[in-house]
C-alpha cells in the first residue's frame, strides 16, 4: 500500500473561514486505490509554507504521493505551481497535460490551469484544482496511472511492456 498526503492550499480554509471540501473528496477517491492517507494539512496560499509542507512530506515523512488542492489558477494568490516547481527534481508534464485536456471537454477555463506534477526524491507530487468538482475530475484522469508511476519512482525496474 502506498502512503499519501493531501495539502489543501487555501487562505480562507487555513483561517477556518471555509470548510475544506476538496481534501475529503481526494481522500475518498484514494481509499479504493491502495493508497493510505497518512496526513492532511490546510495551509494558506504562501509559497514558503507550501514549499515547507511539500519538502517535509517528501523528505521527512517519505510519502509516496503528495496531492495538493487549490492555488492552481491565475489569481494573484494562486501560488501552488510556483512553490511546487521550486521543490521538484523532475517534472512529469504528461500528468498535468492529461488533466487539462480532459477538463477542456468540460470547461474552457481548464486552459488557464497552471497545475503541474513531478518527482521529489521518491515522492510523486501532483497539483489538483481547489474545487471539489475540479479535484475529482482531475484526479480521476490520472488515477489509472498513479500505481505504475509510484512503482517506477520507487525503483521498480520491470519492463513497462511486460504484464505483471
C-alpha positions as CSV (number, residue, x, y, z in Angstrom):
1,X,0.0,0.0,0.0
2,X,1.3,3.5,-0.9
3,X,1.3,6.3,1.6
4,X,-0.1,9.7,0.7
5,X,-0.5,13.2,2.0
6,X,-3.0,15.9,1.0
7,X,-2.2,19.6,1.2
8,X,-5.1,21.9,0.9
9,X,-3.9,25.4,-0.1
10,X,-6.5,28.0,0.9
11,X,-6.2,31.3,2.7
12,X,-9.8,31.1,4.0
13,X,-9.6,27.4,4.8
14,X,-6.4,27.9,6.8
15,X,-8.2,30.6,8.8
16,X,-11.2,28.4,9.5
17,X,-13.5,30.7,7.3
18,X,-14.1,27.9,4.7
19,X,-14.6,24.2,5.1
20,X,-12.2,22.1,3.1
21,X,-14.3,20.0,0.8
22,X,-11.7,19.1,-1.8
23,X,-9.3,17.3,0.6
24,X,-12.0,14.8,1.7
25,X,-13.0,14.2,-1.9
26,X,-9.4,13.3,-2.8
27,X,-9.1,11.0,0.3
28,X,-12.4,9.3,-0.6
29,X,-11.1,8.6,-4.2
30,X,-7.8,7.2,-3.0
31,X,-9.4,4.9,-0.5
32,X,-10.2,2.4,-3.2
33,X,-6.8,2.7,-4.9
34,X,-4.4,1.0,-2.5
35,X,-3.4,4.4,-1.1
36,X,-3.4,5.2,2.6
37,X,-3.8,8.9,3.5
38,X,-1.4,9.4,6.4
39,X,-1.6,13.2,6.6
40,X,-3.8,16.1,5.6
41,X,-3.0,19.8,6.2
42,X,-4.6,23.1,5.3
43,X,-2.2,26.0,4.7
44,X,-2.5,29.5,3.3
45,X,-1.5,30.5,-0.2
46,X,2.1,31.3,0.8
47,X,5.0,30.0,-1.3
48,X,7.2,29.4,1.8
49,X,4.5,27.4,3.6
50,X,3.7,25.3,0.5
51,X,7.4,24.6,-0.1
52,X,7.9,23.7,3.5
53,X,4.9,21.3,3.5
54,X,6.0,19.6,0.3
55,X,9.6,19.2,1.5
56,X,8.5,17.8,4.9
57,X,6.1,15.3,3.3
58,X,8.6,14.2,0.7
59,X,11.9,14.3,2.6
60,X,10.9,13.6,6.2
61,X,7.7,11.7,6.0
62,X,8.8,9.9,2.8
63,X,5.3,9.8,1.4
64,X,4.9,8.1,-1.9
65,X,2.2,10.5,-3.2
66,X,1.6,14.1,-2.3
67,X,-1.5,15.8,-3.7
68,X,-2.2,19.5,-3.4
69,X,-5.6,21.0,-3.9
70,X,-6.0,24.7,-4.6
71,X,-4.0,27.6,-5.9
72,X,-3.5,26.3,-9.5
73,X,-5.2,29.2,-11.4
74,X,-4.1,32.7,-12.4
75,X,-5.3,34.8,-9.5
76,X,-2.5,36.7,-7.7
77,X,-2.8,34.4,-4.7
78,X,-2.6,31.2,-6.8
79,X,0.9,30.1,-6.0
80,X,0.8,26.4,-5.7
81,X,2.6,25.6,-9.0
82,X,5.2,28.2,-8.3
83,X,6.0,26.6,-4.9
84,X,5.9,23.1,-6.4
85,X,8.3,24.0,-9.2
86,X,10.8,25.0,-6.5
87,X,10.9,21.6,-4.9
88,X,10.8,19.2,-7.9
89,X,13.7,17.2,-9.0
90,X,11.9,16.2,-12.2
91,X,8.7,17.4,-13.9
92,X,6.1,15.0,-15.3
93,X,4.3,17.3,-17.7
94,X,2.1,14.5,-19.1
95,X,0.0,14.2,-16.0
96,X,-0.9,17.9,-16.0
97,X,-1.4,17.9,-19.7
98,X,-3.8,14.9,-19.4
99,X,-5.8,16.7,-16.6
100,X,-6.1,19.9,-18.7
101,X,-7.0,18.0,-21.9
102,X,-9.8,16.1,-20.1
103,X,-11.0,19.3,-18.3
104,X,-11.1,21.2,-21.6
105,X,-14.0,18.9,-22.6
106,X,-15.9,20.2,-19.6
107,X,-14.9,23.9,-19.4
108,X,-12.8,26.3,-21.4
109,X,-11.4,27.6,-18.1
110,X,-9.2,24.5,-17.9
111,X,-6.8,26.1,-20.3
112,X,-5.8,28.6,-17.6
113,X,-4.8,25.9,-15.1
114,X,-1.2,26.1,-14.1
115,X,-1.2,22.8,-12.3
116,X,1.9,20.7,-12.5
117,X,3.2,17.3,-11.5
118,X,6.6,15.9,-10.8
119,X,9.0,14.0,-8.5
120,X,10.9,15.0,-5.4
121,X,13.2,12.2,-4.2
122,X,10.8,9.2,-4.3
123,X,7.6,11.2,-3.9
124,X,5.1,11.9,-6.7
125,X,3.6,15.4,-6.4
126,X,0.5,16.4,-8.3
127,X,-1.4,19.8,-8.1
128,X,-5.1,19.5,-8.3
129,X,-7.8,22.3,-8.6
130,X,-9.3,23.7,-5.4
131,X,-12.9,22.9,-6.1
132,X,-14.3,19.5,-5.1
133,X,-15.6,19.0,-8.6
134,X,-12.4,20.0,-10.3
135,X,-10.3,17.9,-7.9
136,X,-12.5,14.9,-8.5
137,X,-12.5,15.3,-12.3
138,X,-8.7,15.8,-12.5
139,X,-7.8,13.0,-10.1
140,X,-10.0,10.6,-12.0
141,X,-7.9,11.3,-15.1
142,X,-4.5,10.5,-13.6
143,X,-5.7,7.8,-11.1
144,X,-5.2,4.9,-13.5
145,X,-1.5,5.8,-13.9
146,X,-0.6,6.5,-10.3
147,X,0.3,3.0,-9.1
148,X,2.6,2.4,-12.1
149,X,4.2,5.9,-11.7
150,X,4.8,5.4,-8.0
151,X,6.2,1.9,-8.6
152,X,8.7,3.3,-11.1
153,X,9.6,6.2,-8.9
154,X,10.3,3.7,-6.1
155,X,12.7,1.9,-8.3
156,X,10.7,-0.9,-10.0
157,X,12.9,-2.0,-12.8
158,X,10.4,-4.3,-14.6
159,X,9.9,-3.6,-18.3
160,X,6.9,-1.4,-18.7
161,X,5.6,-3.5,-21.5
162,X,5.8,-6.7,-19.5
163,X,2.5,-7.9,-18.0
164,X,2.5,-8.3,-14.2
